[in-house]
Amino acid sequence: MENELTEKVEQLRAELTKIGIRPLVDQPEYLIKFLRARSSDVTSTVTLMKSYLDYKGANPNIFNLPYRLKPVFDANVMRLLDTRSKVGEALVLFKPGYWNPSSFNFDGLLSAALITFEQAALDSETQKAGVLLISDMDSFGWKQLKHFGPMAAKKLATVLEKVVPTRVNGVMIFNQSRIAEMAWAVIRPFLSEHLRSRVTFHGSDYQYLEQTIQDPTLLPATLGGQVALLECSDLYRNLANNENLYKSFGYN
């Protein structure tokens, strides 16, 4: 497996050179992260890396260093859970109902999502297994919806499918109101058929989630777990500790 990965890395370098793309970090572990995000298919990896670089060039304001995103993480909008799915996927918990648009705009939310997925992708187990996004729509209302139009929806879909260097295997949505369903109806047309088929709505039925993850007790109480409030301070601290690494990835 190690020899096969080494060969894939060299093939990827050669293909990138052919089309004039220079990776931000020309180190095996960086290239392997992108390869695993596309199941080690070199052609698909080239497409992903080109998309990543193109998006970064067009949207430098989304690639923010952690200290710029502290208000987002202080709002506990997003975090990596301390447990995984039973097949090893990392679990990203998204709580858009905690988003106060008067405190930070949608691009701030998107920036936090991107760097959270980047943080997850540093782990080799996550690189191999991918990520599940758990969206807890509790408290999501008109205040948030009026700032989530088609342009914002397209941005989110693009980042999830064409930018993050990991596989997003599915999106599980809980505690959705009619307003929350309207938000997902906005984003649906921008998702590929592949990911669209993996977006599932569960309301307040947490049984499927409990069957999916390794330790359901580590879920917040709003998802049937035993944790009163899941704070994002530990995720922010880990991100801040990796600031130099993110600078090498082109974050500013």
C-alpha positions, 0 to 999 in steps of 0.5 A: 500500500505504501509503495502504491501511494508513493507511485500515485504521488509521483503520477499526481506530480507529473500530471500537475506539472503537465498542466502547469499547476504547482501545489501549495505544499509539495510534500507527500502527506499533502498530496496524499490527502487530496488523493484519498479525497478522490479514492486515489484516482489521479485524474479526479485528484488533479480536478480537485486540486485545480478546483481548490486553487481556482476557488482560492484565487477567486475567493481569498476572503474565504481562506481565513486564518483561525484568529479571524474566525474566533467570533464564529467558533465562539458562537458554537456554530460548528465543531468536530465531534469526539466520536466517529461513525461506525465505519470511521468517518469524522463527524462535523456538527453544524448548528446554523441556528446559532448563527447571528447574521448581525455578528458575522456574515455568511462568508464567515460561516463558510470560512469556518466550515472550510477550515473545519473540514481542512482540520478533519482532513489532517487525520489519516483515518478521516482521509480514508473514511471521509466525513459525515456532516450532521446539521442540527437545525434547532433554532434555525429561523427567518433571521438566518434564512433571509441571509441564505439565498441562492448565491450563498447556497451555491457557495456552500455546495461548491465548497462541500463538493469541489473544494474541501480536500476530503470526501463528504459522504452524506448530510444528516439533518435533524430538528428541521422546521418548515423554515429549515426545509426551505433552506435546504430546498435552496441548496438542493439544485446546486448539489450533485446527484450523488450528494443530493441522494445522500442528504437525509432528513430525520426530524427529532428521530435520533435512532438512526444517528445513534445506530450510525456513530460509535458513542451516541452519549457524546452527542449534544442533548438536542440530538439525543446525547448526554452533553448539555452544550458542545462548545467549539473552544477545543476545535478553535484551540487546535486550529490556532495551534496549526496556524503556521500550517494553514499559512502554508496552505495559503490561508491569510 
